[in-house]
Amino acid sequence: MVALLAGLHGAIAAAERPEPPTRDPNTPGYVTAIELPDGAVPPINVNGNFIIGPTHKPAPEMIPRSHIPKGTIHEFTMESKDSKVYPGIARDQDTFGTPDPDNPAKLIVTTSRPAPYTRKVAVYVPQQYVPGTDSPFIVGADGPDPLLFTALDNLIDQGRVPIMVAISIGNGSGDAQGSQRGLEYDTMSGLYAEFVETEVLPLVEAKCNVKLSKDPNARATMGCSSGGAAAMIMAWYRPDLYRRVLSFSGTFVNQQWPYNPETPGGAWEFHETLIPNSPVKPLRIWLHVADRDNYNPNIMRDNMHDWVLANQRMAKALAEKGYPYQFTFARNAKHCERSVKEQLLPQALEYIWQGYPDLAK
């Protein structure tokens, strides 16, 4: 009966999900931001808050060019049976969960169970990489990500970012609470960073003939939605491994499962308690949100499922603590909209790699 109710709740939530409202970046309580001319993107060397749009055209660096050195893309798969960190789970199709009647911030999921998965990993190795040398690198969620590879071809050729390897890791399937992807990306701990460090990176080095830097300043993370939250989670809990973060439409909301009383609001705790109450970490952070980003997309009504408000609060918390960060609010756009990524990704990559020595090398 509980499982049936969970399934019904999931189906109803999907059927009744309304279009998110359009939020005004000048809403009282939001961060003060600089409104840029339509088509412009923020400068790469200035911290703070910016507003772009309403039109979003691809940056020139997102156009493949035939006359420049092209990176090589290596692909391989990873099976759940080989993982000591993530043996695999899945939530039954067309089910979700039910809010705990005693705690609206806690979702009861009864339809998640062990399940195998196969994930694809795509590794971009720039033509300029010298085998045997330590390479900076960026780890991306929800891979493969060909847009990232195109941007790097152009930016590396122009000496605007380091000559870096890009490791684009597919998720373990599903989404949100009770799924393998949700477990990986929304869990507030260093577990996903450990998985990447101990299970993914050794395979990348062995299969792709690269040597990855151990310097956390030479390592970046990136993603969109829960992948953006994962990028921040990796660096927050393991700043000894990662210190540069790039997040589109980051899920800094209450989506962690299983429930953890140490972080009862999931990634909402970043701007609620963790950033305000913790010593400043050596991180450089780029954030984005859209004016029609996600808003209460499921049956939970805990006041912690507004992506726009969550990212606004992230910007405010980071500013108050003095972090080097940049926050971009995109008009006329939805959650993880491709056109916005094509417009902003080159600028975002340049921003997070500011301060890295010898960009031309």
Buried (B, 14 or more C-beta within 10 A) or exposed (E): EEEEBBBBBBEEBEEEBEEBEEBEBEEEEBBEBEBBEEEEBBBBEEBBBBBBBEEBEBBEBBEEEEEEEBBEBBBBEBEBEEBEBBBBBBBBEEBBBBBEEEEBBBBBBBBBEEBBBEBBBBBBBBEBBEEEEEBBBBBBBBBBBEBBBBBBBBBBBBEBBBBBBBBBBBBBBBBBBBBBBBBBBBBBBBBBBBBBBEBBBEBBBEEBEBBBBEEBBBBBBBBBBBBBBBBBBBBBBBBEBBBBBBBBBBBBBBBBBEBBEEBBBBBBBBBBBBBBEEEEBEBBBBBBBBBBBBBBBBBBEBEBBBBBBBBBBBBBBBBEBEBBBBBBBBBBBBBBBEBBBBBBBBBBBBBBBBEBEEBEE
